[in-house]
Amino acid sequence: MATKTAKCISSTVVYVDTQEEHLAKKGLTFCLSSEGLSTQKTWKQTLRERSPDGSAVLEHSVVVLGHHRPVLDPSRHAESEVGGRVSQILAEAEDSTLIERYTTESVRTSRVLRKGGTLIELILEEGQICAETQLVAVSEMRFSLILGVAKILLEVVENWLERFDLVLDTRSWQERGMWLARGRTGIPPSRGRRLVMPEHISPAQTLAVMLKNTLAQIMPNASEISVNQSKPEHLHQLRVGMRRLRTVLRLYGSLAPLVEASQELALAKLFQKLGTARDYDAMAESLWPLLRAAQAPLVETPAPVHTQEETSTVAVLCAKETQRLWIGFLVTCHAEASAQQLPPLRKLLVAPLRRLHRKIRQDAAQFSALDDEARHRLRRRIKRLRYAWELVGSLWSSKAVGKYLRHLQNAQTPLGELMDTTVALEMYRNLAQQEPRAWFAVGWLSARREALLIPCEESLLKVAASPRFWSRH
């Protein structure tokens, strides 16, 4: 981006907190920042507070005169609302000493791109994050919509993706710095967050809110895996997030034409590609320790071999088609919804859940007679119903929803163990054709599979007998 219209700025930001992170735990950020050459730097001290749902930010900044790094002084914010909050937090802390947690140093090159009536800021930021003796180099390209429509932004991003093989990374410098200060170069797996559903919104806005919630789980895990420093739980939580996203599209996609059929198909294909690696991880985490405890002569199965049609998990997530898919969903969930009449939201949302509950009751009544495929389908339905209630449940009694979710979780757990055991059993049966030692695992897994049928059936009957609280409205 070295053009006549580009601007180049060096930046240093020092983030401070107590040793126990009293400020960060309350959603507060306290930092000193400067921009420009070392002889012309202007320092700014900033306090920033983010609301629990991340939708609002309260900020207060003070310019500190002088080119040398100033001494941090919380009293500079004493007259502000956020400054009063910090004073109270520090007064209540056992150790209120503020220390440097981590520092970011970068060179930021930016320019504004005009396409039709749309203005987009392109920012290339290169630098490093430092925390005591640890250091991580960062190089990222950001695209910011200044004015115009998201569709044009998407076209620009896709063009850059094609030309330069970019990989989407939603992890902020600040988030990475926080975990680096804790001794970790990566971020932990991101799990699904409870959604408080606004009651007076249109169907299109309802769908967009649910999409945004599921992507908040998907994107950090996908980012961590893409840089090849993840753990098996990142892949597990990524697939959970993708299941939640597919649940939203399947049950509520008809609320508004926000997502194209091609996006749903691409998501399904990606989910399937990631399944083989997850099955192997599941065996390593749960079944192999049990087989070792049973003194099996052969425990570990060969790792999945990737064919020409398959690639590694990292390669799959870095592929251009995957990057296009993520960008498309991110733009979709932030799209402005057209004006719509507001229907009774609870009635609209509960209809597919009622049908799903009915199918589960029917399968629960004949569980012992179901084949493996039908049991797997039943497990998927329970997951779908659970994820959906986690997204829309805030519109009903929290006590009733919580009890129902516990019944679903209690059924999902043994069904998951049953399905994992069934998959492993098939793998060991195939392995036993060349390796006789695998027959011990075949016998042990067969006995475990039969034993799991009882808790599965018992928990399913509790789901079927649950009070249908949604029918009282």
C-alpha positions, 0 to 999 in steps of 0.5 A, spaced: 500 500 500 505 504 498 502 509 494 501 517 494 495 517 498 497 512 504 498 514 511 504 511 515 503 511 523 508 508 528 504 506 534 505 504 542 500 502 546 501 500 554 496 496 557 496 496 565 492 492 570 493 489 577 496 482 577 489 479 578 486 483 572 481 486 577 479 491 571 479 486 565 474 482 569 470 488 570 470 489 562 475 495 563 481 497 559 486 502 562 492 504 557 497 509 555 498 510 547 502 514 543 503 515 535 508 518 531 516 519 531 519 518 538 521 526 538 514 528 536 510 523 540 503 525 543 501 520 549 494 519 551 491 515 557 485 512 556 480 508 560 475 504 556 469 500 559 465 495 554 458 492 556 457 485 558 454 484 551 459 488 547 454 492 544 456 499 547 463 502 549 464 508 555 471 511 554 474 517 557 481 519 554 486 525 557 492 527 552 498 528 557 503 533 554 510 531 553 514 527 548 517 522 554 512 516 556 508 519 562 507 516 569 500 512 569 495 516 573 488 514 574 486 520 577 486 523 571 479 520 570 477 522 576 471 526 574 469 521 569 463 516 570 468 510 568 474 513 572 469 513 578 468 505 577 475 504 576 477 508 583 471 503 586 474 497 583 481 499 585 479 501 592 476 494 593 482 490 591 486 486 596 492 488 591 491 495 587 498 496 584 497 497 577 503 494 573 504 493 565 501 487 563 503 487 555 505 492 550 503 493 543 508 496 538 506 497 530 507 501 524 500 502 521 499 504 513 492 506 511 489 509 505 481 510 503 479 506 497 473 509 493 468 504 489 462 508 487 459 511 493 462 506 498 468 508 502 473 503 505 479 504 509 484 499 508 489 498 514 496 494 514 498 493 521 505 490 522 508 489 529 509 485 535 505 484 542 510 483 548 509 480 555 515 480 559 519 475 556 514 473 551 513 476 544 508 474 538 509 478 531 503 480 528 501 482 521 494 483 519 490 487 514 483 490 516 478 493 512 473 498 515 467 500 512 466 508 512 460 509 508 456 505 503 453 498 503 456 492 506 456 488 499 461 492 496 466 491 502 465 484 501 467 484 494 473 488 495 475 483 501 474 477 496 478 481 491 484 481 496 483 474 498 483 472 491 490 476 490 494 475 496 491 468 500 489 472 506 486 468 512 480 471 516 482 472 523 477 475 528 482 475 534 484 482 536 491 485 538 488 486 545 485 479 546 492 476 544 496 480 549 491 478 555 492 471 554 500 472 552 500 476 559 497 469 562 503 465 559 499 463 553 501 464 545 494 462 543 487 464 546 482 458 549 477 455 545 470 459 545 464 456 547 457 458 545 454 464 549 447 465 552 443 469 548 438 474 551 433 475 545 430 482 544 422 481 544 420 487 540 424 485 533 422 483 526 423 476 524 429 478 519 432 482 525 431 475 529 435 471 524 440 476 524 441 476 532 441 468 532 446 468 526 451 473 530 451 469 536 453 463 533 458 466 529 461 469 535 463 462 537 465 459 530 470 465 528 475 465 534 476 457 534 477 457 526 482 463 527 486 459 532 486 453 528 488 456 522 494 459 525 496 451 527 496 452 534 490 450 536 488 444 541 482 438 539 477 442 544 478 448 539 476 443 533 470 441 537 467 448 539 468 450 532 464 444 530 459 445 536 458 453 533 457 450 526 452 445 528 448 451 532 449 455 526 446 450 521 440 449 527 438 456 526 438 456 518 434 449 518 429 452 523 429 459 522 432 460 515 425 461 513 424 468 517 427 472 512 431 471 505 438 473 509 442 466 507 443 463 500 442 456 499 449 456 496 451 458 503 448 453 507 450 447 502 457 450 503 457 450 510 454 443 510 460 440 506 465 444 510 462 441 517 463 434 513 470 435 512 472 437 519 468 430 522 474 425 521 479 429 525 474 430 530 472 423 531 479 421 531 480 426 537 474 424 541 477 417 541 483 419 543 480 424 549 475 419 551 475 412 549 483 410 549 484 412 556 478 407 558 481 401 553 488 403 557 485 402 563 482 395 561 489 393 559 487 392 551 493 390 547 492 395 542 489 402 544 491 407 538 488 407 531 492 409 525 491 417 524 486 419 519 490 418 512 488 424 507 486 422 500 487 427 494 480 429 496 481 431 503 486 435 506 488 437 513 484 441 518 488 447 517 488 447 510 481 446 509 480 452 514 485 456 510 482 455 503 479 460 499 472 457 499 472 457 507 474 464 507 469 466 502 464 462 506 466 466 513 466 473 510 459 472 507 456 470 513 459 475 517 456 480 512 449 477 512 448 477 520 450 485 520 446 486 514 440 492 515 433 488 515 427 491 511 421 494 515 417 488 517 410 487 521 412 485 528 408 478 529 408 475 536 415 473 536 414 467 541 409 464 537 413 464 531 419 461 534 416 455 538 413 452 532 419 448 529 421 447 536 414 444 538 415 439 532 422 437 533 420 435 541 414 431 538 419 427 533 423 426 539 418 423 543 416 418 538 423 416 537 424 415 545 418 411 545 421 406 541 429 407 542 430 400 543 428 398 536 431 403 532 438 402 528 444 406 528 442 411 523 436 412 527 439 413 533 444 418 530 438 422 527 435 422 534 441 425 537 442 430 532 435 432 533 436 433 541 442 437 539 438 441 534 433 442 540 437 444 545 441 449 541 435 452 539 432 453 546 439 456 548 438 461 543 430 463 544 429 461 551 430 468 554 423 469 552 420 464 556 421 462 564 428 461 565 426 456 571 422 452 566 427 453 560 433 451 564 430 444 567 428 442 560 435 444 557 438 439 563 433 434 560 436 435 553 443 435 556 442 429 560 440 425 554 445 428 549 451 425 553 449 418 553 447 418 546 454 422 544 458 416 548 453 411 544 455 414 537 462 415 539 463 408 541 459 405 535 464 409 530 470 406 534 467 399 534 467 400 526 474 402 526 477 397 530 473 391 526 476 394 520 483 394 523 482 387 526 482 384 519 489 386 519 491 386 526 488 381 531 490 385 537 484 389 535 479 384 537 480 385 544 477 392 543 472 390 539 469 385 544 470 391 550 467 396 545 461 391 544 459 390 551 460 398 552 455 399 547 450 395 550 451 398 557 450 405 554 443 403 551 440 403 558 442 410 560 440 413 553 433 410 554 432 412 561 434 419 559 430 420 553 423 418 557 425 424 561 425 428 555 419 426 553 415 426 559 417 434 560 412 439 561 411 443 555 411 449 558 411 453 551 404 451 550 402 455 556 403 462 552 
